[in-house]
Amino acid sequence: MNSFQQVIHSDKPVLVDFFATWCGPCKMMSPILEQVKHALGDAVTIIKVDVDKNPQAASAYQVQGVPTLIVFKNGKVLWRQSGVVQANMLINVLKQHQTAAA
């Protein structure tokens, strides 16, 4: 959990995908996250958190459904949405927060 806290306190946007291995829509997010990473490169950090293996992280951010995507910057939640989110929407959200002061 400590390293999770360190990652989300980055001064660049961090997209966290809270997922579960048994979740169908979560599997759909993997190629979408690849597209986002390819489009934005090192300007953003993307991590996946398995809610079954990390229940404390999921409960800390009131994740009740998977997939839940949360964008952090400097430890603050800037955006969150549950369900499958298309790559172009995620890219736009992350670009907005690249320059925004947190």
N, C-alpha and C positions, 0 to 999 in steps of 0.2 A: 504493500500500500504506500510505503514511503516513496518509492520510485515513481508511482503514479502521481503523487502530489508534486514531486519535482518536475515531472513532464508537463503537467497542466499549469504550472507557474511560469511557463515559457513566455517570452515577450513576442513570440509569433503565434498565430492561431493553432490550436490543437483540436483536431476533430476526433472525438472518442465515439466509437461504435460499440454500444453495449449490445451483445448478442448472445445467442445460445446455439449449441451445436444441433439441437433438435428442431430448430425454428426454420421453416421453409423460406419466409421472406428474408431472414437473415442471410441465407445463402445467396439470395439475389443481390445483396448489397456488396459482396466481395468484388465482382467485376466493376461495379459502379465506383467503389473506392479506388480501384486500380486506375480508372479513367481520371479521377480527381487528382490522384498523386502524379499521374503522367502530365496532366495539364498544369499543375502548380509547382511540382518539383519540391525543392527544399524550402519554399516559402511557407510551407505548412507541414505540421506533423500529424500523422494519422495513426491512431492506435486502436486495437480491438480489445475489448474486455469481455471475457466469458462470464456471464452473470452467475452461472452455476459454480464456477471456480472462485469467483470474487464477489460473494454476496454482500460483503461490507461496502464495497465501492458502489454497487447497485443501490443499496439501501441509503447510502449517504446522499445520493442524488435523486432519491425517490423514483428510481427506474422501475415501473410496474409492468411495462410491455416491452417486448423486443421485436424488431430492433428499435433502439432509441439512440439517436445521434445527438451529441452535445458538443458545441464549440466552446472551448475555454481560451482565455488569454489572461496571463498574469493571475491565474487561479480563479478568475471570475467566469461565470456562465454567461455567454453572450447570446447564445441561440440554442434552441433544442427542439427536436421534433421526433415523434415516434412514427414507425412505419418506414416503408421503402421511399427514399428520396432520390430523385433523378440527379445524375451527375451535373448537368448544367445549373441546376438550382443550388447544389452544394458549392460548386465553384463560385457562383455569384455571392453566396453568403460568406464564404471564406475570403474572397477578394475585398468585400466590404470591411471585414475586420482586420485585414492586413495593415491598413493604414490608420484605422480608428484607434484613438487613444483609449486604453482600458482604464 
